[in-house]
């Protein structure tokens, strides 16, 4: 067939081609097929494509693929799919990627995906991605993941994310993290969380923080913690508050001071006690004062 003939093929005509006929189409001829014709390819025909045909796929054609077509792509052809073509696919089509296919996506292919496509991924698809691939994602892509997907991220992956990537996560994504996921973050990562992120940490998150994590928080970080988080501090955690900088305790608001449990406040050392401001002392309850 000539170039003009490939370009003139209708979807109805192409759908009658056998898998052998489809494979026989030269790569340059395949690139000339209309979006309507490409959209008419069935699963068997998609499965029969050559790597050369997959490489020849244009972004315009890729945008016409359905989820059923994408899920029918062989492993070899998925590997041959160019990043820009993957990025041109509809979010509904991306939903067709199986967990096996997701695990095969390269870092370059993931980099070609849009934030809207990442937002469309379900928890199983995200869980199937390799840690190495996810660790290479841009902050905007991570921020696009659903809270359900974020809650399923492996602790090993979270431990690899840069401070910039973690900083890109939305507050609702932070809320979705479990105590074990928070526990996977080292002191440097915890101390580099944004104020808005620290402000939504709950009691279960605080339970996942190590003493080193707590000690790495400066006065501004401590002041951003909500009262539920402050109330959840253990005596051991409170004893390292400020990491030796006793003035950090002066950053706690009167509401935060009032939220401290007596058992926690009892762990206050002499340096921390001396750093309490008059307003903070005035905010203490009689029960709290009794343990100082």
N, C-alpha and C positions, 0 to 999 in steps of 0.2 A: 504493500500500500504506500501511496505517496503522502507527503506531509499534509496536503490539503484534504486528503481523504480521512486521515486521523482526526484532524480538526473538525471534520464534518460528522463524525460518528455521533449518533444519539445515544442516550442512555439505554433505550430499548434495544438498539442494535448491539451495543457492547455487552449487554446482559446475556445475549445469546452465545457469546464466545465461550468456547471450552477453556479449561485451565491451560491447556497446551497452546491455544490460540493467544491467550492473554500473555503467556510467557514469551511468545514469539514476537511480540511488539517490541521494536527497538526502543532503547531508552529515549532517544531524541523524539521518536514518534509518540511515546507515552507522555512526554512533557507537553505535547500539543493537544491532548484530550481536553475537552471542555469540563468544567466543574460538574455539569449535569451528568456527563458520561461517567466521570470518576465516581460520583455519588451513587451510580447504579451498580457498581461492582459488588458482587456478593461475597460472602465469607470465604468460599472456596477459591474464588478468583483472587481475592486479596492474599490468601495463604499461598497462592502459586506465584506471586510476584517475585521477580529476581531482585537481588540487592541493587543492581544497576538501575532498575526501574524505580526503586524506592528512593535512590539518590536523586534521580531525575525529577521526582515529584516537586512541583512548584508550590509556593506558599498559598497561591490561589486555590490550587487543587486540594492541598492539605486542609484548607478551611472548609471544604465541602464534605470531609469524611464524617462518618457517624461513629458512635461508640462501638457498634457491632463490627464495623470495619477495622477500627483500630485494635480491638481485642483479637481480631483474626490474624494480625500481623505476626509472622514468625519471629523467632528470637534473632535470627541473622538479619532480617530486614529491619527489625526494631533498632538493632545496633547501627544499621546504615542510615536510619532516619536522621536527617539533619536537624540541628537544634532550632533553626529558624522555622522549619516546617512544623515541628512539634509545637512551637510557640504560636503558630498561626491557627492551630486547631481550636474548635469551639470547646468551651468548658464541658458541655454535655458529652463531647467525644472523649475528652480526657477521663471522664468518669468510667469509660469502658476499659481502661487499662487494668489488667489483672494484677494481683500482688506479685506474681512471677515476673510480669513485664516491668512493674515498678522497680523491682530489685535489680533489673538489668540496666536501667537508665544510667547513663554516665553523668558525671558532674557537668560536662559541657551541655548535655541535653537538658538537664535540670536548670542550668543557667539560662537556657533559651526560653523556658516557660514563663508565663506572665503571672503576676500576683493574683489575677482573677482565676487562673487555672489552679494555682496552689490553694486558693480558698475553696475550690470545688472538690478537692481531694477528700476522701473519707478516711476514717481512722485506720482502716486496714491497709489502705494504699500508703499512707504516711508511715505506718509501722513497718511496711515492707522495704522502704528505702534504706540503703546502707548508711551507717553512721558517717562514713567518709563523704558520701554524697550530700547528706544533710548539713554536715559541718561546713560545706563550701557554699551554702546558700546565702544570698544577700539578705540583709536585715529585713528589707521590705517583703521578701518572699516568706520569711519566717513569720512576720507579723500578719501575713494573710491567712495563715493556717487557722482552722477552726479551733475553738477552745477544747473540743473533744479530741481533736488530733494532737494538740499540744499535751494534753493529759496523758497521752500514750507514748510520748517520746521517751526513749531509753535513757536511763541515768548516765550511761557511758557517753551518749551523744551530748547531753547537757554539759557534761564535764569538759567537752571539747569546744563548745561554742565560745567565741571570743566575747569580750566585754561589749563590743559594739553590736554584735548580733543579739546578745541578751537585752541590751538597752532598747532594741527595736521592738521587743515584745510588748503587746498592749497590756493594760492593767487586768483585763478579764482573762487574758492568757496566763498571767502570773497567778491569778486567783485559782485557775484550773490546775496548777501544779500541785503534786502531792508532797507530803513531807519528805519522802525518799528522794524525790526529784530535786527538791530544794537542798537536801543534804548532799547531793552530788556536786553542788557548786562550792568552789573553794573561796577563801576569804577575799581574794582579789576580785572575783566575780560578784560576790555579795556586796562588797563595798562600792562597786561601780554601778549598782542598780540605781535607776532614776528615783528621785524623791516620790514621784507618783506611784512607782512600782512598790517601793518600800511601804507606802501608806496603805496598800491593800493586803499586805501580808497578814494572815490570820494566826490563830493560836496553833493550828497544826503545822503551819510553815515555821513558826518560831521553834517548835519542837524539833524540827529538822536541822536547825542551825547549830553548828559546833561552837565551842567557846572561842575558837580562833575567828570564826565568822563574826560573832558578836563583838569581839575586841577590835575588829577592823572597822567597825562603824564609827564615824565621827559624830560630833555633836549635832550637826544638821541632819544626819541620817537618823539618829536616835529620836530627834524631835518629830520626825515624819511618821514614826510608828504609831499605829492606832492603839487605843487603850486595851483592846482585846489582846493584841500582840504583847504589849507591856505586861499585862496580867499573866500571860503564859510564860514569862521568863522564869527560868529555874534559879535557885539560889546560886548554883555554880555559874550560870550565864551572867547573872547580875554582878557577881564578884569580879568579872573581867570587863565590865562595862567601861568603855573609853580606852581600853587597852593600856592602862597606866596613866592616861591623861585624865586626871580627876576632874578637871574643869568640864569635861564632856557631860558629866551628870547634871551640871547646871543648865544644860540645854533642855532637859525634860520639863514639860509643861506641868502646871499644877494638876491638871486632869490626869496626866500620865502618872504623876507621883501618887495621886489618890487611888490609881488602879493597881498599884503594886500590892502583892500579897504580903502578909506579915512575915511568912517564912522566907520570902525572897528578900524583903527589906532587912531581915536579920543578918543577911550575908554582907551588908554594907561594911566596907573596911573604914579605917580611921580617915584615910585620905579622901574617900568618897563622901563620908559624913561631913567632913570639914568644908567640902565644896558645895554642899547644899545651900541654896539661897534662902533668905528670910521668907520669901513667898512660898517656896517649896515646903519649908518647915511648917509654915502656917497651914498648909493644905493637908498635912498629915492628920490622920484620925488618931484618937486616943489609943486604939489598939496598935496602930503602926508605931506610935511614939514609944509604946511600952517595950518594943523589941529592940530599940536602938541603944 
